[in-house]
Amino acid sequence: MQGRVERLAALLLFIILSTILIARGIVPALSKIDTDFPNYFTAAKIVASGGAVERLYDDSWFQEQMGHYPFGRPPIGKFDPFPPPTALLLVPLTGLSPLNALRVLTGVSVVCLIGSIALLARILSWRLLHSGVFVLLSGYAVLNALRFGQPYILVSFSCILGYYALLKGRPLLAGACFGLFAPIKYYPTVVLLYFAFRKQWKVVLGGAFAVLVVVSTSIGVLGWKLHEQFFASVLGQHLTANLSMQDPFTASFQSFDTLFRRLFILDPIANPRPLIAFSGLQVIGLLSTKILIFVAAMATLIKLARTGGADVTAPSIGILGILVLLLAPATATYHFALLWLPVGLLINYLLLERQPACAYLVLGTYAMIGFFPYKYTAPFEGRGGLTLLAYPRLFLLLLMFMTCVYSVWSRRDGGRGAPECTVKTRNAGSTTDQALNGAMSAWPV
């Protein structure tokens, strides 16, 4: 009886989340063009029409080009800080009107969303309903990726597909899936570096081949000059959260970079009320915080590697996924679609390690990030110490990271591990199906 009630509750939650998805994500994307998409589409049109691609990082010129297309909104946008291959992303859609191109992209994203749900259910041995609820609990990540025409659902699907291929004993294909979007969105690069650390060279080879194909195509089509500009002036500014046409103090980035600027750097116009006006504290605070988090993550990964058990890869990729977003100089809501695979792997690991409290805390913070009412914390931005309250997503992500680190270090020897992500057999993880199903039956959704 209890199981039946739980299934009905899960079904009801899935229906509610699906209704929100359709009403606030899919329908708006099919009806009008919002922000972000014009940047991708304009760059693709410039490439397709043989325009001056070497001027893509010239913001004023790029906005002039945006004015040539019927986006239904003022031409405000830029190509910076996208890597050059991003300009090729929508080239196949340039024969369509902007709105129809967005509709096609939305359709592809929805297909990838459904594919992600199905693959996660297979990877984690969850019920399809549970997997659907889990993915849709990412909230704004899905909604805004669709509304704004962002490719992060595609990127996340590619990573999930890569992990699934690895479980099925196809390391070259797995690496290619991880590497496909690495030159466009940096997150998959970290996953490939992890596999290099683990000496899974076939995965790395597949990823390197995919990266080489994308980068070579980009250089061949766009020329080296644009790539030189990116490495010389764009990438460095991006990594330090100094983005053109954007407030370097904004809490919308939800990063330590802008947090410490708000707290310690005085700007008469942009930040007149820091906590303490001392730029040295900003540098010290930022560097020490990021180094501490990075060292904690590396120590945890090393501890996992030294266990030598069957529970290494899944939680390691999970921790790395959180780490990338936690240390990123700037994040947006749609970036968190990249957490589907990492958080799913971590929840499985924690349940199998008999740490349900940690598993539910990770799931809870994940859902809170997805649906947090940011409008209620935004007014605290730029008000001295109260600025800390304007960064809920950052601190929820930090809590998730700390929970994962704690769970690994508190793990008892001989504990039950999560399924190994191995390339030695096409039936990897099959021996733990019953254990996973038992763990998932206790998932309170």
Phi, psi and omega in degrees: 000315181297319179297325179293319178296319180297319179294321177294320178296318179296319179296318179297317179296320179297319179296318179297313181295323178293323178295318177298317180301313182293314186288323188250353180240300186287309182300312177300322181292332179275347188257325184206163179263126178257201181288170175077305182305318178303330179295312180295316186290319179298317179299317179295321179295321178298318179294312184295329182269002180074030181286184183281080185297337180291351180256014182301328180272007174271101189301315182294317178296320181297320178294326175298320179292325178299327181293349180278351187239144185280079179275347180077019180205160179303143182285077178243114181180185181194163175266329174301134011254027183297142170294152183309318182300342179300330181296341182270350191302316185254013180306320179297344183257002186290347176282352180261164171292158182306315182294318178294325176296319177296322178297319178295315179299320178298317178300316178297319180296320179295318177300316178293327176297312179296319178298321178297317179299313182295316181292321178298321177299322178288315182297316187264357183057039174265160169294148181301324179296315179298318179297319178296317178298316182301310182296316182288341175292349175287353167055249183303333180301316180283313185300311184283331175298321179286310183299319186268359179068034179274150184269013189291334175294321177295318180296315180296318178299318180298320178292318179296318178298321177297317179294320178296318178298323178295318177298329181272009176077031179237074187296323180296316177295320178300312179298321179297321178294318178293324185276344186304314183258001182302323178286351182254315176233127196287339189308313182299338179299322180295322178296317179295323177296324178297316180293330174294318177299324180276000178062034173267079193291332178294323176296314180298320180297316178299318178294317180297322179295316180297316179298317181298319180296315182294313183293318179297318177298318180297314179294321181294323182274317187264342182088160183285331186302317180296320179292324177296318177300318182300311182288329184280323188227338185268311186300314181299318178294324179295315183291344177251014177060035173250084185259134181299146177065015179227146182292120181291350180259356191297135177284349180297337177288335180049053181229160177295330180302308182282331178299311182289333172296313180301321185283328193231356181247124180272129172224117186306332182256307186279333183209070185284349185231065175287166176294310176220126181277083180209104186297333179298324178293328178296315180294313181297313182297316182294310183296315182295320180295312181293321178295318180298315180295317180297315180297318178299319180294315181295319178297321180292319178295322178294319178298317177298317181296325182285344177295328178066012182271194183266020187237028189271306190294313185301305179293332179293314177296324177299311180295319179296322178299318178291319182301317182301314181287329181290324181267354182299142180291338179202134176231161175228167184303319185290343176298335188282359168296337179290349181273355183304307180291309182302313183290322177300316178297321181292318179299316177301313181301314183292323177294319180288334176276008179059044175236064184297328180298317178293320180299316181288330176292318176297315179297320180295316179293324177300314180291323178295320175300322182291329186230021181294135179280081187298339182295339181275342179258342181302324181297344180280349182297134177076021180243056178063228181295336179293348177303330179304327181288345180274005183238053183295321182295321179298315183283331173294320177294321177297319177297319177299316179297313181297323178298317180293317179297315179299318183297322180290316183286339178265003181295133178274145177298140180084007179293162182279127187262165175282163183294136179293139172270091188244156178252011185275342182216148179280354180247031183302135177087352184293333181288348182249010182303316182295320180295318180295318179296324177294320179294319183291334179293342179266004182286115186275085177249000000 
